[in-house]
Amino acid sequence: MFEKELYKKAIENSKIPVVITDFNGGILDVSLGFVKLTGIKKDVLIGMDVRKILGIPELKEKFEMIQKIKGGQFKIETEKFSLEGMDFYILTLTKLNTRESSLSRVDFLKDVLESAFDLENLQKYLRLNIEYFVNIFGADGVIVLKKVTKPQEGFVMLHISKNASSSFQVKQFVRGSIPRPSMGSVTVIKQIGSSWPSFASIIYKAGFKTAYLIPVSRKRGKVEYMVALLYRKTRELPPDEINTLAFLSFTLSIITKLNNLKQEAMKYSYRDKISRTYTQNMMKEFIKLQFNQAKRYDFKFTLLRTTIMNYTDIKKLSGELGADLIMEKIAYLLTKNLRKSDIIGRYTENSFLIILPFTDQESAQSVLSRVFETLKNTKFLPGKEIKFTISLAEFNRDDENYLEILKRLKENRTVV
């Protein structure tokens, strides 16, 4: 009896807003902090429905949500207890520093926008930013999912945040999808019989009660990537956080589409912007053309390729700009040593490919020697040696397609 009176007095005098209710939400007792927060006298509060006062949809065991009360943001946590055959709830309200949380979300969106405009690979971007989603939205776990069609249609778990890594496995498969999810929409999963039962079943088994699914990329009318925010308790995100997620979904989708269009345009451009030589796609078209003509008119041609072996080290040492300047210089030196009929292009980030028309491998040796000597005697970086490989491959009438020449080119390497 003494203990009950002690607990009752402790709750009544607490400055923290605390409410004790019966199973139906009827208020049995409140703390001094709750009286001050609501501005309603204690004897008036007793018997009132706490759900109507706080705007809670329903009372549940281990429930939490963030709610705006009297101009402030409060985190409401509910615990269910049983005593002497009676079930009741204790609700604790914790005031959040809304200015700080709001600013952090604004900063997060600003960072998302600034970095996303430069993104070339959405998958890599989501992997690098997965922990930000955890911190900003207070998630107990975040999963990045990617659409697959084989062996069957569904999604695979591509990246998992650290705080959920013990609950799921990378490449774990999830059948099906949300029916017709749209960009800028947020889907909430709170029960197994939801819009995506297979995913709901997996997260429930792992101990999560709520999931917010955000589509972030579409391809051919279907969602390609999704981000799932997971919570171990039933969680109602406030409207401003839902709006933030919806904005994030829409923005990332638009930016991804723009970047895809940009990459598509670059794919069909014919000059590399750094070296001003032909692009890889143009070089492939030239090789195909040369191959078909050589087959039909029975003439020879040879491919020559030069590659920087330690390009990654060079890039780390001199930065992106320094590496670009080196590639520009190599392109100039190579072009200077070629005939006007020869065709040169930047084949990969660290290599150049040269087509030598009407030239067999023996005749190509003189070109190779000039290139060899030029690269060997040129100082590109003070105190740092650049390692090259040079390879030759000649057209053979027995080749079925141009890819066989490129394969031989890869095998016949000489280190400079």
Stockholm file with secondary structure:
# STOCKHOLM 1.0

chainA/1-416         MFEKELYKKAIENSKIPVVITDFNGGILDVSLGFVKLTGIKKDVLIGMDVRKILGIPELKEKFEMIQKIKGGQFKIETEKFSLEGMDFYILTLTKLNTRESSLSRVDFLKDVLESAFDLENLQKYLRLNIEYFVNIFGADGVIVLKKVTKPQEGFVMLHISKNASSSFQVKQFVRGSIPRPSMGSVTVIKQIGSSWPSFASIIYKAGFKTAYLIPVSRKRGKVEYMVALLYRKTRELPPDEINTLAFLSFTLSIITKLNNLKQEAMKYSYRDKISRTYTQNMMKEFIKLQFNQAKRYDFKFTLLRTTIMNYTDIKKLSGELGADLIMEKIAYLLTKNLRKSDIIGRYTENSFLIILPFTDQESAQSVLSRVFETLKNTKFLPGKEIKFTISLAEFNRDDENYLEILKRLKENRTVV
#=GR chainA/1-416 SS CHHHHHHHHHHHHCSSCEEEEETTSBEEEECHHHHHHHTCCHHHHTTSBHHHHHTCSCCCTTEEEEEEETTEEEEEEEEEEEETTEEEEEEEEEECCHHHHHHHHHHHHHHHHHHHTTCSCHHHHHHHHHHHHHHHHTCSEEEEEEEECSSSSEEEEEEECGGGTTTCCTTCEEESCCSSCCTTCCEEECSTTSSSHHHHHHHHHTTCCEEEEEEEEEETTEEEEEEEEEESSEEECCHHHHHHHHHHHHHHHHHHHHHHHHHHHHHTCCBCTTTCSBCHHHHHHHHHHHHHHHHHHTCCEEEEEEEETTHHHHHHHHHHHHHHHHHHHHHHHHHHTSCTTCEEEEEETTEEEEEEETCCHHHHHHHHHHHHHHHHTCCCBTTBCCCEEEEEEECCTTCSSHHHHHHHHHHSEEEC
#=GC SS_cons         CHHHHHHHHHHHHCSSCEEEEETTSBEEEECHHHHHHHTCCHHHHTTSBHHHHHTCSCCCTTEEEEEEETTEEEEEEEEEEEETTEEEEEEEEEECCHHHHHHHHHHHHHHHHHHHTTCSCHHHHHHHHHHHHHHHHTCSEEEEEEEECSSSSEEEEEEECGGGTTTCCTTCEEESCCSSCCTTCCEEECSTTSSSHHHHHHHHHTTCCEEEEEEEEEETTEEEEEEEEEESSEEECCHHHHHHHHHHHHHHHHHHHHHHHHHHHHHTCCBCTTTCSBCHHHHHHHHHHHHHHHHHHTCCEEEEEEEETTHHHHHHHHHHHHHHHHHHHHHHHHHHTSCTTCEEEEEETTEEEEEEETCCHHHHHHHHHHHHHHHHTCCCBTTBCCCEEEEEEECCTTCSSHHHHHHHHHHSEEEC
//
